Amino acid sequence: MDALRIHGYQCFVCGFDFKNSYGELGKEYIEIHHKKPLYSLTEEIEINPETDLIPVCSNCHRMIHRRKDRIITVEELKEIVQIQKLPTTNI
């Protein structure tokens, strides 16, 4: 698949790499997300793997599609993930 050749196998949101966690079992595995939901297209278009598709891990993919009323963007989820990674201070 061209998107994998272009983007690789690391999650665009959180950086997860299946091979690093699962060894050979996880080698060359990742899910592909359509940045523009297919159901929202009113006509057939040519998908550009460089600009229209991105690799995301299973957890991030589920979070992107979690809300029934709105799919959140990759950028929005990246922001959420970054906020969750901020160090907390104990008072």
ZIFEN-V591952 format. One record per residue. N is the residue number from 1. RES is the residue in three letters. SS is DSSP state (h for helix, s for strand, l for the rest). PHI is phi as a letter, one per 20 degrees, with the letter a starting at -180 (none if undefined). PSI is psi as a letter, one per 30 degrees, with the letter a starting at -180 (none if undefined). Layout:
N:RES:SS:PHI:PSI + N:RES:SS:PHI:PSI
This chain:
1:MET:l:none:k + 2:ASP:h:f:e + 3:ALA:h:f:e + 4:LEU:h:f:e + 5:ARG:h:f:e + 6:ILE:h:f:e + 7:HIS:h:e:f + 8:GLY:l:n:a + 9:TYR:l:d:g + 10:GLN:s:d:k + 11:CYS:l:f:k + 12:PHE:l:f:f + 13:VAL:l:e:e + 14:CYS:l:d:f + 15:GLY:l:n:g + 16:PHE:l:g:k + 17:ASP:s:c:j + 18:PHE:h:g:e + 19:LYS:h:f:e + 20:ASN:h:f:e + 21:SER:h:e:e + 22:TYR:h:d:g + 23:GLY:h:m:b + 24:GLU:h:g:e + 25:LEU:h:g:e + 26:GLY:h:e:f + 27:LYS:l:f:k + 28:GLU:l:l:h + 29:TYR:l:c:k + 30:ILE:l:a:l + 31:GLU:s:e:l + 32:ILE:s:d:k + 33:HIS:s:d:k + 34:HIS:s:e:j + 35:LYS:l:f:e + 36:LYS:l:d:j + 37:PRO:l:g:k + 38:LEU:h:f:e + 39:TYR:h:f:f + 40:SER:h:e:f + 41:LEU:l:f:k + 42:THR:l:e:f + 43:GLU:l:b:l + 44:GLU:l:f:k + 45:ILE:l:c:l + 46:GLU:l:e:k + 47:ILE:l:e:k + 48:ASN:l:e:j + 49:PRO:l:f:f + 50:GLU:l:f:e + 51:THR:l:d:f + 52:ASP:l:d:f + 53:LEU:s:c:k + 54:ILE:s:b:k + 55:PRO:s:e:k + 56:VAL:s:c:k + 57:CYS:l:f:l + 58:SER:h:g:e + 59:ASN:h:f:e + 60:CYS:h:f:e + 61:HIS:h:f:e + 62:ARG:h:f:e + 63:MET:h:f:e + 64:ILE:h:g:e + 65:HIS:l:e:g + 66:ARG:l:f:e + 67:ARG:l:f:k + 68:LYS:l:f:f + 69:ASP:l:e:f + 70:ARG:l:a:k + 71:ILE:l:e:k + 72:ILE:l:e:l + 73:THR:l:e:l + 74:VAL:h:f:e + 75:GLU:h:f:e + 76:GLU:h:f:e + 77:LEU:h:f:e + 78:LYS:h:g:e + 79:GLU:h:f:e + 80:ILE:h:f:e + 81:VAL:h:f:e + 82:GLN:h:f:e + 83:ILE:h:f:e + 84:GLN:h:f:f + 85:LYS:h:e:f + 86:LEU:l:f:k + 87:PRO:l:f:k + 88:THR:l:d:l + 89:THR:l:d:k + 90:ASN:l:e:k + 91:ILE:l:e:none
